[in-house]
Amino acid sequence: SQQGEEDPQALSIQEGENATMNCSYKTSINNLQWYRQNSGRGLVHLILIRSNEREKHSGRLRVTLDTSKKSSSLLITASRAADTASYFCATGSTGGGNKLTFGTGTQLKVEL
Amino acid sequence: DVKVTQSSRYLVKRTGEKVFLECVQDMDHENMFWYRQDPGLGLRLIYFSYDVKMKEKGDIPEGYSVSREKKERFSLILESASTNQTSMYLCASSLSAPGVLFFGSGTQLSVL
């Protein structure tokens, strides 16, 4: 079952612009994580936000979490061509045991 | 750095063959996971393990089994490969649960 759903499915922007991706989920969570995947490779962890946190920063990344709306957003500021990748949110649920449940991802393309 | 190694990057098998996908992690993580990734469906959890010889079914365990005889190694077994098991298979490990996942590079399996 898919817990997280990302929006948009695909995003194309120019280098230097900001990119915003959204994630919605259905059940209560312990934490929400964002991952990045370059084409045909494994996923790399970007950032984790706990259910009692509202905002978190890491370099050019900013993540927000609204548990009342069951949604999160990932903002990449001043994007670069190297940011071109797929981005996935993943939720760790209160009753979900040891596992994370992933969404379907947003494909980001940053053009020069 | 945590390293998760999957034994094959690309694999081609015939329908009905028994297929073994191997995964090894070098950071003494308790938890290990197998996901499959298909276009438009994101990552779906097949099986996970939180200790040696322990296993739990994920969301799509049918047609698969797993083995964890040693802490560092988690094997995915396709008992009788079918064409609908053609997919990218991703192994991951984590120290805590539901914690940050460290992924291998993936195995692209084609069943002909």
Interface residues (C-beta under 8 A of the other chain):
Chain A: S1 Q2 N30 N31 Q33 Y35 G40 R41 G42 L43 V44 H45 L48 F88 A90 G92 S93 G96 G97 N98 K99 L100 T101 F102 G103 T104 G105
Chain B: V4 N31 F33 Y35 G40 L41 G42 L43 R44 L45 F48 Y50 E56 G58 D59 M88 L90 A92 S94 A97 P98 G99 V100 L101 F102 F103 G104 S105 G106 Q108
